[in-house]
Amino acid sequence: MADPARGAPSPDMLELARAAMARAYAPYSRFAVGAVVRGESGALYAGCNVENAAFPLGSCAEASAISALIMAGERRIVEVLVVGKGPALISPCGGCCQRLHEFAADATPVQLCDSKGLRRTMTLGELLPLSFGPGNLASSATEIVG
Ligand SMILES: [Zn+2]
């Protein structure tokens, strides 16, 4: 169920995520995922999961969406949307929460969707509380240098 106080994703963002999900390469899990990140410019970048017969080499949809954002020259993510099928609520895996944290704030909304639409909105900080991020290293660097 969507949380109206946090706002629903734009229709174009959800449609792009659905299109990305349709292009997923998931012959092993058969669990296709689409992800879209919105950059600071407002542009949308999509990704899908890409599995591999050597399982650990597969990559998540969020990772490819982040790569597209970086390739376009952007560095900040202001909104995230993930879509997948199935009865369980889909959310970015722990690794992807960490990947997103590199470019997004704790308050960044993460829209969790299924084929029918938005099911829940959370913030990145709710999904990955007390995360380790660039700020941790910045203070360490200061301590080493200073
Ligand atoms: Zn992931």
Residues whose N, C-alpha, C, O or C-beta is under 5 A from the ligand:
A	BS01	ZN	C60 P92 C93 G95 C96
